[in-house]
Amino acid sequence: MNDLETLKYIKTNYGDFIENASNLYSVRASIIAGIIMAETRGGFSSLLSQIGPGGKGDKDKNGIYHGYGLMQIDDRSFPAFTKSLAWSNPDENIKFGASVLRGKIRFFEKKKDIIKILPEWNIERLGIAAYNAGEGNVMKSVIRGENPDLITAHGSYSNKVLGYAKMYEKGLEKGAWAV
């Protein structure tokens, strides 16, 4: 499937869960969809151990999986969640991922003075980068005056998520993805 078809699949199959998580954690639904797209392509990523929302992500150098479910919740940061079966439930995985994103955004909301170093980066975008690379790593990049995306997966995580989010929003605006 191409990107638009995959985003339509995400909207059709997970749109209600995404909207619920968006409302619950005050993060944009399109950003949640963008993260799902970037992390697992709606469960169709070739990096998943199994196809579908219950798939585990790519392996580390020791062959150990660390990302779980549609939003690739990391077992090193959230062991209790990933040890439960909740990670394999799309609704629970999306809600948990949205709560993680909200936490990353809150972290940067409290650092507004330092963030002025990179005025082209808003708090939401820093939170998205931190979803992938962690708050500490993103903060170090900000303090150095460097593009925080450079430390994320493929050096473009927040940019990729925001691009998918824009495509998702356009599909919604046009009514192309009505279910």
ROZAMAR-97263 format. One record per residue (C-alpha): x, y negated, z negated; residue in one letter. Coordinates in nm, 2 decimals, always signed. Each point is the difference from the previous one (the first is absolute). Layout:
REM ROZAMAR-97263
((X, Y, Z), A)
...
***
This chain:
REM ROZAMAR-97263
((+0.00, +0.00, +0.00), M)
((+0.12, -0.35, +0.07), N)
((+0.00, -0.27, -0.28), D)
((-0.35, -0.13, +0.07), L)
((-0.15, +0.35, +0.01), E)
((+0.17, +0.09, -0.32), T)
((-0.12, -0.32, -0.17), L)
((-0.35, +0.07, +0.11), K)
((+0.04, +0.35, -0.14), Y)
((+0.11, -0.15, -0.33), I)
((-0.30, -0.24, +0.00), K)
((-0.24, +0.28, +0.08), T)
((+0.13, +0.25, -0.25), N)
((+0.13, -0.21, -0.28), Y)
((-0.16, -0.34, +0.05), G)
((-0.24, +0.03, -0.30), D)
((+0.29, +0.11, -0.23), F)
((+0.21, -0.29, +0.13), I)
((-0.27, -0.26, -0.06), E)
((-0.07, +0.14, -0.35), N)
((+0.37, -0.01, -0.09), A)
((+0.03, -0.35, +0.16), S)
((-0.28, -0.13, -0.22), N)
((+0.12, +0.18, -0.31), L)
((+0.36, -0.13, +0.02), Y)
((-0.04, -0.33, +0.19), S)
((+0.22, +0.09, +0.29), V)
((-0.10, -0.04, +0.36), R)
((-0.15, +0.31, +0.15), A)
((+0.19, -0.05, +0.32), S)
((+0.33, +0.01, -0.20), I)
((-0.11, +0.33, -0.15), I)
((-0.08, +0.14, +0.34), A)
((+0.34, -0.14, +0.13), G)
((+0.18, +0.19, -0.28), I)
((-0.18, +0.32, +0.08), I)
((+0.09, -0.04, +0.37), M)
((+0.37, -0.08, -0.08), A)
((+0.03, +0.28, -0.25), E)
((-0.19, +0.29, +0.15), T)
((-0.19, -0.11, +0.32), R)
((-0.32, +0.09, -0.18), G)
((+0.14, +0.35, -0.08), G)
((+0.13, +0.07, +0.35), F)
((+0.37, -0.08, -0.06), S)
((+0.24, +0.26, +0.12), S)
((+0.19, -0.06, -0.32), L)
((-0.27, +0.15, -0.21), L)
((+0.04, +0.35, -0.13), S)
((-0.36, +0.07, +0.10), Q)
((-0.24, -0.19, +0.21), I)
((-0.28, -0.19, -0.17), G)
((-0.04, -0.22, -0.30), P)
((+0.16, +0.26, -0.24), G)
((+0.33, +0.00, +0.18), G)
((+0.33, -0.06, -0.18), K)
((+0.24, -0.24, +0.16), G)
((+0.35, +0.04, +0.14), D)
((+0.27, +0.18, -0.20), K)
((+0.30, -0.14, -0.16), D)
((+0.35, +0.13, +0.07), K)
((-0.06, +0.29, -0.25), N)
((-0.32, +0.10, +0.18), G)
((-0.23, -0.14, -0.27), I)
((-0.32, -0.18, +0.08), Y)
((-0.06, -0.33, -0.18), H)
((-0.30, -0.17, +0.18), G)
((-0.35, +0.14, -0.06), Y)
((-0.32, -0.05, +0.20), G)
((-0.12, -0.27, +0.24), L)
((+0.18, -0.28, -0.18), M)
((+0.31, +0.20, -0.09), Q)
((+0.00, -0.04, -0.37), I)
((+0.35, +0.06, -0.12), D)
((+0.05, +0.27, -0.27), D)
((+0.31, -0.17, -0.14), R)
((-0.20, -0.31, -0.08), S)
((-0.34, +0.16, -0.08), F)
((+0.06, +0.36, -0.12), P)
((-0.33, +0.03, -0.19), A)
((-0.21, -0.09, +0.30), F)
((+0.20, +0.22, +0.25), T)
((-0.01, +0.30, -0.24), K)
((-0.38, -0.02, -0.01), S)
((-0.21, +0.11, +0.29), L)
((-0.14, -0.35, +0.03), A)
((+0.27, -0.09, +0.25), W)
((-0.15, +0.23, +0.26), S)
((-0.34, -0.16, -0.03), N)
((-0.01, -0.28, +0.26), P)
((-0.22, -0.23, -0.22), D)
((+0.22, +0.04, -0.30), E)
((+0.32, -0.03, +0.20), N)
((-0.12, -0.32, +0.16), I)
((-0.12, -0.15, -0.33), K)
((+0.33, +0.09, -0.17), F)
((+0.20, -0.15, +0.29), G)
((-0.20, -0.32, -0.01), A)
((+0.07, -0.02, -0.37), S)
((+0.37, +0.05, +0.06), V)
((-0.01, -0.28, +0.26), L)
((-0.19, -0.23, -0.23), R)
((+0.27, +0.06, -0.27), G)
((+0.28, -0.09, +0.25), K)
((-0.18, -0.32, +0.10), I)
((-0.05, -0.10, -0.36), R)
((+0.37, +0.05, -0.06), F)
((+0.07, -0.26, +0.26), F)
((-0.28, -0.23, -0.11), E)
((+0.20, -0.04, -0.33), K)
((+0.32, -0.08, +0.19), K)
((-0.12, -0.30, +0.20), K)
((+0.30, -0.22, -0.08), D)
((+0.25, +0.25, +0.13), I)
((-0.21, +0.08, +0.30), I)
((+0.04, -0.35, +0.13), K)
((+0.34, +0.12, +0.13), I)
((-0.18, +0.16, +0.30), L)
((-0.29, -0.23, +0.07), P)
((-0.10, +0.19, +0.31), E)
((-0.08, +0.30, -0.22), W)
((-0.33, -0.01, -0.18), N)
((-0.08, +0.20, -0.32), I)
((-0.22, +0.25, +0.18), E)
((+0.28, +0.08, +0.25), R)
((+0.26, +0.04, -0.28), L)
((-0.25, +0.24, -0.17), G)
((-0.03, +0.20, +0.32), I)
((+0.38, +0.03, +0.03), A)
((+0.02, +0.10, -0.37), A)
((-0.26, +0.27, +0.06), Y)
((+0.26, +0.17, +0.22), N)
((+0.33, -0.11, -0.16), A)
((-0.08, -0.09, -0.36), G)
((-0.03, -0.34, -0.17), E)
((+0.36, -0.01, -0.12), G)
((+0.15, +0.07, +0.34), N)
((-0.23, -0.26, +0.16), V)
((+0.08, -0.25, -0.27), M)
((+0.38, +0.05, +0.06), K)
((-0.05, -0.08, +0.36), S)
((-0.20, -0.31, -0.08), V)
((+0.27, -0.13, -0.24), I)
((+0.27, +0.06, +0.27), R)
((-0.22, -0.19, +0.25), G)
((-0.03, +0.31, +0.22), E)
((-0.29, +0.14, +0.19), N)
((-0.16, +0.25, -0.25), P)
((-0.12, +0.21, +0.29), D)
((+0.36, +0.10, +0.07), L)
((+0.00, +0.23, -0.30), I)
((-0.33, +0.16, +0.09), T)
((-0.06, +0.31, +0.22), A)
((+0.13, -0.07, +0.35), H)
((+0.07, -0.36, -0.11), G)
((-0.34, -0.12, +0.09), S)
((-0.26, +0.14, -0.24), Y)
((-0.20, -0.31, -0.10), S)
((+0.01, -0.13, +0.36), N)
((-0.13, +0.34, +0.12), K)
((-0.28, +0.01, -0.26), V)
((-0.11, -0.36, +0.07), L)
((-0.01, +0.08, +0.38), G)
((-0.22, +0.30, -0.07), Y)
((-0.21, -0.21, -0.23), A)
((-0.06, -0.25, +0.27), K)
((-0.10, +0.27, +0.25), M)
((-0.24, +0.14, -0.26), Y)
((-0.16, -0.34, -0.06), E)
((-0.04, -0.06, +0.37), K)
((-0.17, +0.33, +0.04), G)
((-0.24, -0.09, -0.28), L)
((-0.06, -0.35, +0.14), E)
((-0.09, +0.14, +0.34), K)
((-0.23, +0.26, -0.16), G)
((+0.19, +0.26, +0.20), A)
((+0.02, +0.23, -0.31), W)
((-0.35, -0.01, -0.12), A)
((-0.09, +0.33, -0.17), V)
***
